[in-house]
């Protein structure tokens, strides 16, 4: 009889615990988006809840990426680039090729173009982007909408092509017209109003499950006490 009673009550308690864990993860995702609001290249995380979430708990939550274009901000740096279309710059890190929408690039003394953390920017030929001429001024570097990078040869007064920025989709397909904007940074695509509204709902659901858990736990303790009396 004791086993039967506990077996009947336990699923409600367990489901409340799972629900609280799930809501905690959802709150974490919302907080990450809010924190990423002013991060260059950050893309909003969208929570996805699978079927049978009441049984899976936190394992029912996964995320997908909102790949819409974020807010563009004008800068004074000729090596700042933003994508006004969906896609990613390809860069080469010590761990292999990675994708990023953070187009804050820099040039070393050898004319190699890299990200701020040192990853080499790749061309559409899969090779690191290296300027054929070291310019006296960064303003002598031109990047067009299709990602073609050129540098002014001050001796001939002509632009020489260094390569075309590699811009691809998440599956590696080339984006032919990426709409690269020189002198721009792309900030996140997070809408703070939306994130705050969603973030306010999760604690309420968490608290509701907490109250149910406390009620069921109290009833279970009373039942066990009465049976053992």
Backbone as a ProteinNet text record, in pm:
[ID]
protein_1_A
[PRIMARY]
XXXXXXXXXXXXXXXXXXXXXXXXXXXXXXXXXXXXXXXXXXXXXXXXXXXXXXXXXXXXXXXXXXXXXXXXXXXXXXXXXXXXXXXXXXXXXXXXXXXXXXXXXXXXXXXXXXXXXXXXXXXXXXXXXXXXXXXXXXXXXXXXXXXXXXXXXXXXXXXXXXXXXXXXXXXXXXXXXXXXXXXXXXXXXXXXXXXXXXXXXXXXXXXXXXXXXXXXXXXXXXXXXXXXX
[TERTIARY]
84.6	0	87.5	195.3	283.7	349.1	398	461.1	364.6	241.8	142.8	113.8	101	71.5	187.9	309.7	426	442.4	416.4	427.1	326.7	210.8	108.1	144.6	209.6	238.2	368.8	466.6	599.8	604.7	530.8	543	514.5	417.5	387.6	505.1	570.8	686.4	801.1	825.8	935.4	912.4	789.3	759.5	776.9	744.3	765.3	914.4	994	1138.7	1193.9	1148.6	1193.7	1152.1	1029.2	979.8	1062.6	1100.8	1181.9	1319.9	1377.4	1507	1496.4	1385.4	1364.6	1349.8	1274.8	1256.4	1387.5	1470.5	1600	1687.5	1683	1760.7	1706.7	1575	1514.2	1549.8	1552.8	1593.9	1739.2	1822.5	1962.7	1980.4	1900.3	1907.3	1865.8	1757.1	1710.7	1815.9	1878.4	1981.8	2103.5	2137.5	2250.2	2221.3	2097.4	2060.1	2066.5	2018.6	2021.5	2165.8	2250.5	2392.5	2460.1	2415.2	2475.6	2423.5	2334.6	2269.6	2370	2475.4	2574	2699.6	2696.9	2814.6	2813.7	2924.5	2936.4	2939.2	2852.4	2847.8	2763.3	2707.1	2627.1	2492.6	2450	2320.2	2231.2	2108.7	2013.7	1993.4	1992.9	1962.3	1811.8	1753	1609.4	1589.3	1520.1	1497.5	1397.6	1425.4	1336.3	1303.6	1174.8	1131.1	1069.5	1121.3	1074.7	946.7	889.9	771.4	806.4	704.3	718.7	813.9	807.8	897.5	875.5	751.3	723.1	798.2	838.5	913.5	1064.9	1102.2	1244.1	1312	1233.2	1291.9	1385.8	1508.6	1604.6	1652.8	1642.8	1686.5	1593.1	1477	1382.6	1416.5	1512.1	1545.1	1671.8	1661.4	1777.6	1767.4	1866.1	1862	1892.1	1836.7	1872.6	1913.2	1975	2027.8	1940.4	1907.7	1838	1942.7	1941.5	2046.6	2006.5	1906.2	1869.7	1978.6	1984	2087.8	2062.8	2171.1	2159.6	2169.7	2190.2	2198.8	2338.3	2342.9	2469.3	2507.4	2634.4	2683.3	2806.1	2807.6	2917.3	3040.5	3160.3	3285.9	3381.2	3501.4	3602.7	3716.5	3702.4	3808.6	3782.7	3871.9	3850.5	3847.3	3900.9	3901.6	3783.9	3691.1	3565.6	3468.1	3414.2	3320.1	3197.5	3082.9	2958.2	2886.2	2816.3	2737.4	2593.1	2543	2404	2311.1	2365.6	2286.8	2322.8	2242.8	2272.6	2399.3	2479.7	2603.6	2709.5	2826.8	2934.9	3068.9	3159.4	3297.1	3363.4	3446.7	3525.2	3662.4	3703.7	3835	3904.8	4035.8	4116.5	4178.2	4140.8	4196	4290.4	4352.3	4440.5	4361.8	4230.3	4144.8	4072.3	4107.7	4044.7	3960.8	3882.5	3800	3678.4	3651.2	3535.8	3458	3331.8	3245.1	3215.9	3211	3182.7	3116.5	3037.2	2981.8	3051.3	3151.3	3229.4	3335.9	3312.7	3402.4	3500.2	3541.5	3643.6	3780.8	3838.1	3963.6	4080.8	4201	4323.1	4428.9	4535.1	4644.2	4775.6	4856.6	4988.2	5093	5217.3	5324	5350.3	5303.3	5322.6	5202	5104.2	4986.1	4881.2	4896.7	4797.8	4678.3	4560.1	4436.9	4384.3	4352.8	4304.2	4194.6	4129	4030.1	4104.1	4029.6	4092.8	4162.8	4112.7	4176	4278.9	4315.4	4426.3	4392.3	4264.5	4226.7	4246.1	4300.7	4328.2	4199.6	4175.8	4058.8	4085.4	3988	4006.8	3941.5	3998.2	3938.9	3846.7	3774.3	3685	3761.7	3893.8	3977.8	4027.5	3990	4030.4	4168	4227	4360.9	4352.3	4449.6	4449.5	4457.8	4390.3	4388.9	4514.7	4596	4720.2	4723.8	4746.9	4753.1	4882.7	4874.1	4995.4	5087.6	5033.5	5110.6	5076.1	5175.5	5150.1	5116.7	4993.5	4955.7	5011.2	5036.5	5078.4	4961.8	4842.4	4721.4	4617.8	4546	4439.3	4329.5	4319.6	4218.6	4245.7	4366.3	4398	4344.4	4277	4216.3	4068.8	4025.7	3885.9	3822.6	3701.6	3626.6	3488.4	3455.5	3326.6	3216.9	3095	2978.6	2989.1	3062.3	3079.1	3196.3	3263.7	3372.7	3509.4	3522.5	3653.1	3737.5	3858.2	3948.5	4058.1	4074	4175.6	4255.7	4380	4466.8	4528.8	4539.3	4590.8	4742.5	4790.1	4933.6	4965.1	5028.9	5051.5	5149	5227.9	5323.5	5252.8	5161.1	5089.9	4954.7	4910.5	4779	4665.6	4689.4	4586.5	4564.2	4442.1	4409.8	4448.5	4510.2	4546	4460.2	4408.6	4317.2	4394	4351.9	4413.4	4335.9	4206.4	4122.3	3979.3	3894.5	3753.4	3723.5	3665.4	3632.1	3542.8	3574.1	3491.5	3373.3	3253.6	3130.6	3042.5	3002.2	2929.9	2808.4	2721.1	2608.2	2657.7	2575.9	2621.2	2666.8	2613.9	2655.6	2773	2831.9	2951.4	2928.3	2803.2	2774.1	2810.3	2877.8	2921.1	2802.8	2810.1	2711.7	2768	2703	2758.8	2752.6	2648.5	2633.4	2609.3	2715.9	2701	2669.7	2680.4	2651.1	2740.4	2870.8	2968.3	2974.4	2959.8	2963	3092.7	3180.8	3304.7	3275	3354.3	3336.1	3211.7	3168	3052.4	3081.8	3020.7	3014.5	2870	2851.3	2715.8	2699.5	2607.5	2575.7	2471.2	2432.6	2344.3	2207.4	2135.4	1998.6	1896.8	1940.3	1853.7	1760.6	1632.2	1534.3	1513.9	1563	1560.1	1418.5	1323.4	1185.4	1132.5	1157.5	1112.5	1179.4	1310.2	1383.7	1338.8	1316.2	1273.4	1134.1	1044.7	909.9	915	996.7	1008.4	1077	1177.5	1249.9	1160.5	1058.2	964.7	869.6	841.4	747.6	809.7	937.1	1000.7	1002.2	1037.5	1035.6	896	791.8	655.2	619.3	656.6	630.4	713.9	838.1	925.1	862.2	814.8	754.9	628.5	548.2	425.9	460	560.7	603	663.9	733.5	789.6	679.3	572.9	462.2	393.5	373.7	313.6	402.3	531.6	627	616.9	610.9	604.1	474.5	363.1	234.5	237.1	284.9	288.6	385.9	498.2	595.2	539.1	466.1	404.1	298	215.1	111.9	173.2	283.5	349.3	406	463.7	518.8	408.4	292.5	179.6	129.8	124.9	77.5	171.2	300.5	398.4	389.7	370	359.6	236.2	122.9	-2.1	6.4	76.4	87.9	182.9	280.9	377.4	336.3	223.1	176.1	111.2
-121.4	0	125.5	125.5	242	261	150.5	158.3	210.2	161.1	204.3	352	402.8	543.8	631.5	592.2	670.2	666	552.5	540.3	631.7	649.9	733.5	880.8	921.3	1062	1107.4	1017.5	1056	1125.4	1078.1	1143.1	1292.8	1335.9	1478.2	1556.8	1505.9	1572.4	1575.5	1460.5	1451	1545	1551.4	1638.2	1784.9	1820.5	1958.6	1992.4	1897.7	1920.5	1935.7	1848.2	1857.5	1990.6	2033.7	2159.9	2277.3	2273.9	2381.7	2385.5	2267.9	2263.1	2317.2	2282.6	2329.7	2481.6	2536.3	2680.8	2751.8	2689.1	2748.8	2759.6	2656.7	2661.2	2769.6	2780.4	2882.8	3022.9	3040.7	3170.2	3199.4	3094.1	3111	3154.5	3097.3	3134.2	3280.1	3319.4	3458.4	3554.6	3518.7	3604.7	3614.7	3503.7	3506.7	3601.4	3599.3	3690.4	3836	3862.4	3999.5	4046.4	3958.9	3992.2	4017.2	3943.9	3956.2	4070.4	4152.3	4258.3	4349.9	4389.9	4484.2	4415.5	4283.1	4211.2	4207.8	4247.3	4247.4	4103.7	4076.3	3944.1	3843.5	3881.4	3785.9	3763	3635.9	3601	3538.9	3582.9	3541.4	3389.7	3332.4	3190.9	3174.3	3083	3056	2922	2920.7	2792	2706.4	2577.5	2481.4	2373.3	2352.6	2252.1	2135.4	2018.1	1899.5	1845	1746.6	1679.2	1603.1	1574.4	1499.1	1570.1	1703.9	1782.8	1753.3	1717.2	1690.9	1568.7	1480.9	1361.1	1380.1	1466.4	1483.4	1590.6	1683.7	1789.4	1877.6	1901	1989.2	1932	1798.6	1737.1	1770.6	1826.6	1862.6	1995.8	2069.7	2203.9	2199.7	2253	2273.1	2416	2456.5	2591.2	2588.5	2685.7	2711.4	2858.5	2896.3	3032.7	3116.8	3234.9	3332.3	3398.1	3363.6	3412.9	3537.8	3609.2	3735.5	3839.8	3940.1	4043.4	4133.5	4164.9	4251.2	4398.4	4478.6	4623.9	4662.5	4748.5	4792.6	4928.5	4939.8	5065.6	5113.5	5241.4	5300.1	5317.5	5287.3	5304.9	5389.2	5411.3	5486.5	5396.5	5264.2	5170.4	5105.5	5123.5	5063.5	4910.9	4849.1	4703	4647.3	4732.7	4686.5	4652.8	4531	4485.9	4424	4448.3	4388.4	4325.9	4216.4	4150.6	4197.8	4258.3	4303.8	4195.6	4076.3	3958.9	3844.2	3737.9	3621.2	3553.2	3504.2	3438	3460.1	3400.9	3407.7	3422.1	3500	3503.5	3371.5	3318.9	3201.4	3246.2	3192.4	3225.1	3096.4	3101.5	2984.1	3003.1	2916.7	2919.4	2800.7	2790.7	2677.1	2546.9	2558.7	2440	2412	2483.8	2462.2	2580.7	2559.8	2668.2	2692.4	2818	2857.7	2965.1	2982.7	3083.6	3193.5	3316.5	3428.6	3542	3619.9	3743	3865.9	3842.7	3952.4	3992.5	4102.5	4146.4	4253.6	4254.1	4348.9	4288.3	4331.4	4273.5	4367	4307.7	4385.4	4333.9	4413	4377.2	4375.8	4271.3	4269.5	4331.6	4328.5	4394.1	4329.6	4203.3	4132.3	4144.3	4222.8	4241.3	4134	4045.1	3940.4	3998.6	3963.3	4011.4	3903.1	3943.1	3847.5	3910.4	3826.3	3876.2	3933.1	3993.8	4053.6	3950.1	3823.8	3719.2	3637.9	3685.6	3624.8	3520.1	3489.7	3392.1	3453.8	3376.7	3427.9	3434.7	3550.1	3568	3496.4	3417.7	3339.3	3405.1	3379.5	3423.3	3313.8	3343.7	3243.3	3130.1	3141.1	3033.3	2942.8	2976.7	2895.7	2927.5	3036.9	3076.4	3199.4	3216.3	3336.4	3463.4	3566.5	3694.5	3773.3	3800	3875.7	3987.7	4109	4222	4216.3	4241.5	4238.2	4356	4460.6	4581.3	4622.8	4660.6	4712.1	4860.7	4897.8	5038.9	5128.5	5251.2	5347.9	5384.5	5382.1	5415	5306	5271.6	5172.4	5222.1	5354.3	5412.5	5378.9	5326.6	5286.2	5146.7	5084.6	4953	4971.7	4905	4914.7	4775.4	4766.3	4639.4	4666.6	4598.3	4626.5	4535.8	4553.9	4482.5	4331.2	4286	4142.6	4084.8	4168.2	4120.3	4124.4	4186	4197.8	4300.4	4257.4	4343.9	4393.7	4525.6	4586	4686.6	4706	4802.1	4893.6	5020.9	5120.8	5112.4	5099.4	5108.1	5255.9	5319.5	5463.7	5499.4	5401.8	5429.7	5436.1	5341.6	5337.6	5407.9	5439.3	5500.3	5408.2	5278.6	5180.4	5085.6	5032.2	4936	4795.4	4721.3	4582.6	4491.5	4383.5	4294.3	4195.8	4185.9	4090.6	3960.2	3966.6	3848	3886.3	3786.9	3808.2	3736.3	3806.8	3747.2	3625.5	3519.4	3399.3	3417.2	3423.7	3435.2	3316.5	3238.4	3114.1	3102.1	3009	2972.4	2875.8	2842.8	2750.1	2614.1	2571.3	2442.1	2454.3	2574.6	2593.1	2635.8	2659.9	2706.1	2853.6	2887.5	3025.6	3119.5	3235.4	3341.9	3433.9	3436.3	3506.9	3658.3	3708.4	3853.3	3884.8	3883.9	3896.5	4036.8	4136.5	4274.2	4317.2	4309.6	4346.9	4498.7	4546.4	4690.9	4728.6	4795	4843.1	4961.4	4976.4	5081.7	5057.3	4933	4903.2	4783.6	4784.4	4667.9	4622.8	4490.9	4439	4398.4	4465.1	4428.7	4317	4270.7	4154.4	4182.5	4073.2	4083.3	4062.6	4086.5	4068.1	4187.7	4158.6	4261.3	4259	4362.9	4362.8	4352.8	4418.6	4415.1	4272.6	4201.6	4062.4	3976.1	3993.7	3910.5	3936.2	4063	4094	4037.3	4045.5	3991.1	3841.3	3771.3	3627	3592.1	3671.1	3644.8	3662.8	3747.4	3767.6	3649.2	3577.4	3465.7	3343.3	3319.2	3197	3187.5	3295.6	3285.5	3258	3311.8	3287.4	3140.1	3079.4	2937.3	2855.1	2898.8	2830.4	2834.2	2950.9	2966.2	2882	2874.6	2794	2646.4	2597.7	2458.9	2437.5	2538	2527.7	2514.6	2593.2	2585	2448.9	2398.3	2264.6	2158	2172.4	2077	2079.1	2197.9	2209.5	2151.1	2173.6	2118.6	1966.3	1910.3	1765.3	1701.9	1768.1	1715.1	1715.7	1822.9	1830.8	1722.7	1701.9	1597.8	1458.9	1437.1	1307.5	1281.6	1385	1369.4	1339.4	1406.9	1380.7	1237.5	1190.6	1054.8	951.9	972.4	878.5	878	998	1007.3	934.1	947.6	882.6	731.9	684.5	540.9	473.9	550.3	491.7	513.9	583.4	607.3	481.3
0	0	0	80.8	83.4	-52.8	-109.3	-239.8	-346	-341	-439.3	-428	-308	-287.1	-333.9	-298.8	-339.9	-491.5	-551.5	-696.6	-766.1	-705.8	-765	-754.5	-645.4	-620.3	-685.8	-694.4	-738.3	-874.6	-978	-1108.5	-1105.3	-1023.1	-1014.5	-961.2	-856.5	-799.4	-899.3	-961.5	-1056.6	-1174.6	-1223.8	-1336.6	-1300.1	-1176.1	-1133	-1127.7	-1080.1	-1076.1	-1217.5	-1307.3	-1445.9	-1508.1	-1477	-1532.3	-1481.2	-1352.7	-1296.3	-1362.3	-1384.3	-1452.5	-1594.7	-1660.4	-1797	-1800	-1705.8	-1701.1	-1668.2	-1585.9	-1552.9	-1677.9	-1763	-1887.6	-1979.5	-1989	-2073.3	-2024.2	-1891.6	-1837.1	-1872.5	-1870.2	-1905.7	-2050.2	-2140.4	-2282.1	-2301	-2234.2	-2244.3	-2189.5	-2078	-2019.6	-2111	-2177.2	-2271	-2386.8	-2436.2	-2544.8	-2500.1	-2379.6	-2327.8	-2311.2	-2259.4	-2242.6	-2377.1	-2480.1	-2612.7	-2696.8	-2640.9	-2718.8	-2787.6	-2716.7	-2772.1	-2823.8	-2836.5	-2886.2	-3038.5	-3096.6	-3242.1	-3293.6	-3391.4	-3451.6	-3376.3	-3260.5	-3183	-3251	-3255.4	-3312.1	-3204.9	-3203.4	-3100.1	-3099.6	-2979	-2960.9	-2942.3	-3018.5	-3008.9	-2939.2	-2824.9	-2757.7	-2834.4	-2840.2	-2904.9	-2802.7	-2778.5	-2680.9	-2756.2	-2733.8	-2805.5	-2744.5	-2810.5	-2758.8	-2631.1	-2549.9	-2424.4	-2328.2	-2329.8	-2245.5	-2097.5	-2059.9	-1919.5	-1868.4	-1960.1	-1921.3	-1940.2	-2032.8	-2064.1	-1979.5	-1925.6	-1843.9	-1923.7	-1868.3	-1935.9	-2068.7	-2084	-2209.8	-2326	-2294.9	-2400.6	-2464.6	-2406	-2454.9	-2540.5	-2658.2	-2744.1	-2800	-2877.4	-2934	-3083	-3151.1	-3290.1	-3299	-3407	-3419.9	-3511.6	-3465.6	-3549.1	-3639.6	-3768.4	-3858.7	-3935.7	-3885.7	-3949.8	-3924.8	-4009.5	-4000.5	-3880.1	-3808.1	-3691.3	-3726.2	-3624.2	-3641.7	-3692.3	-3794.8	-3850.8	-3794.1	-3755.2	-3699.6	-3774.9	-3810.9	-3887	-3798.1	-3856	-3783.4	-3868.6	-3817.2	-3891.9	-3938.9	-3918.1	-3951.7	-4087.6	-4186.3	-4318.7	-4318	-4213.3	-4206.3	-4126.7	-4091	-4030.5	-4141.7	-4137.9	-4241.1	-4176.2	-4233.2	-4186.6	-4305	-4279.1	-4383	-4372.5	-4479.5	-4481.9	-4535.7	-4557.5	-4597.2	-4503.5	-4508.4	-4425.9	-4477.2	-4386.4	-4424.1	-4318.4	-4340.4	-4242.7	-4313.7	-4252.4	-4298.8	-4259.7	-4348.7	-4315.6	-4266.4	-4152.6	-4097.2	-4057.6	-4057.1	-4023.9	-3886.3	-3792	-3656.4	-3639.1	-3524.6	-3496.3	-3487	-3469.8	-3461.5	-3592.5	-3698.1	-3827.8	-3871.4	-3976.9	-4031.6	-3943	-3916	-3836.2	-3910.7	-3870.4	-3931.1	-3830.4	-3877.4	-3788.2	-3865.6	-3794.7	-3851.6	-3793.9	-3712.3	-3655.9	-3757.3	-3826.8	-3932.9	-3891.2	-3766.9	-3722.1	-3753.4	-3863.7	-3910.2	-3880.6	-3888.3	-3869.5	-3966.7	-3985.8	-4077.3	-4001.6	-4027.3	-3964.1	-4057.2	-4015.8	-4092	-4227.5	-4242.9	-4369.1	-4462.7	-4422.6	-4505.8	-4490.4	-4390.2	-4366.2	-4290.2	-4335.2	-4272.1	-4178.3	-4056.1	-3956.9	-3872.5	-3791.4	-3695.8	-3574.9	-3484.1	-3366.5	-3279.7	-3281.8	-3201.2	-3279.6	-3398.7	-3471.2	-3574.5	-3595.3	-3697.8	-3836.1	-3928.7	-4062.7	-4145	-4206.5	-4292.4	-4425.3	-4471.7	-4592.8	-4713.6	-4830.5	-4956.3	-5007.6	-5115.7	-5174.5	-5242.2	-5248.4	-5300.1	-5187.4	-5064.2	-4949.6	-4896	-4941.6	-4897.1	-4807.1	-4716.5	-4632	-4715.7	-4671.8	-4742.3	-4707.6	-4809.3	-4791.3	-4894.4	-4850.3	-4942.1	-5023.4	-5154.6	-5238	-5212	-5152.3	-5121.2	-4978.2	-4900.8	-4766.7	-4778.2	-4753.5	-4772.1	-4661.2	-4697.9	-4596.9	-4505.3	-4562.2	-4486.4	-4506.9	-4402.8	-4416	-4510.1	-4522.9	-4611.5	-4757.9	-4788	-4925.4	-4957.4	-4860.6	-4881.4	-4915.1	-5021.1	-5064.3	-5063.3	-5009.1	-5006.4	-5063.5	-5174.5	-5238.4	-5184.2	-5235.9	-5184.2	-5201.6	-5302.5	-5324.6	-5247	-5168.6	-5084.6	-5149.3	-5266.5	-5331.5	-5257	-5217.8	-5141.9	-5235	-5241	-5326.7	-5246.4	-5289	-5221.5	-5326.5	-5293.1	-5387.1	-5395.7	-5518.6	-5544.6	-5568.2	-5472.4	-5482.6	-5594.4	-5637.5	-5745.3	-5880.2	-5904.2	-6032.7	-6025.3	-5900.7	-5877.5	-5923.7	-5915.9	-5951.2	-5834.6	-5829.8	-5724.8	-5769.8	-5679.6	-5705.1	-5618.1	-5677.3	-5606.5	-5519.7	-5393.3	-5300.1	-5296.5	-5321.5	-5317	-5283.7	-5280.4	-5247	-5115.8	-5021.8	-4892.6	-4910.5	-4838.4	-4842.7	-4748.3	-4804.3	-4727.3	-4763.9	-4663.5	-4689.5	-4598	-4634	-4548.9	-4441.5	-4340.9	-4237.1	-4290.4	-4405.8	-4460.8	-4556.8	-4568.1	-4648.2	-4791.6	-4830.2	-4966.1	-4980.3	-5089.1	-5109.7	-5127.2	-5062.8	-5082.2	-5190.5	-5305.4	-5420.7	-5407.3	-5343.8	-5328.2	-5179.5	-5100.5	-4954.9	-4904.9	-4992.7	-4952.9	-4836	-4860.6	-4758	-4744.9	-4622.5	-4597.4	-4526.4	-4600.1	-4540.1	-4447.9	-4342.8	-4241.6	-4155	-4144.1	-4059.1	-3969.3	-3852.4	-3764.8	-3754.4	-3740.5	-3719.6	-3573.5	-3507.2	-3369.4	-3370.8	-3254.4	-3245.8	-3307.5	-3336.3	-3387.1	-3275	-3151.8	-3035	-3019.2	-2997	-2964.5	-2813.2	-2745.6	-2599.4	-2543.1	-2607.2	-2557.7	-2557.9	-2667.8	-2677.4	-2571.7	-2554.4	-2459.2	-2315.8	-2281.5	-2145.1	-2116.7	-2217.1	-2197.8	-2176.2	-2256.4	-2240.3	-2108.4	-2072.4	-1948.8	-1826.5	-1837.4	-1725.6	-1709.2	-1818.5	-1811.1	-1745.7	-1772.2	-1722.3	-1569.7	-1496.7	-1349.9	-1294.9	-1360	-1312.2	-1324.4	-1437.6	-1455.9	-1358.1	-1334.5	-1239	-1100.1	-1058.3	-925.3	-912.1	-1019.9	-1015.1	-993	-1063.2	-1044.9	-906.7	-855.5	-721.7	-616.5	-632.6	-538.4	-544.3	-665.1	-679.2	-616.6	-637.3	-578.9	-426.8	-368.6	-223.3	-168.8	-240.3	-197.5	-202.3	-315	-328.8	-230.3	-208.9	-115	27.7	61.6	194	211.3	107.3	114.6	126.7	54.9	60.4	199.7	261.4	395.2	497.1	480.4	570.2	553.3	428.7	402.3	465.1	446.9	503.5	656.2	717.2	863	914.7	840.7	884.9	869.1	766.8	745.2	846	888	982.8	1127.7	1148.7	1287.9	1344.6
[MASK]
+++++++++++++++++++++++++++++++++++++++++++++++++++++++++++++++++++++++++++++++++++++++++++++++++++++++++++++++++++++++++++++++++++++++++++++++++++++++++++++++++++++++++++++++++++++++++++++++++++++++++++++++++++++++++++++++++++++

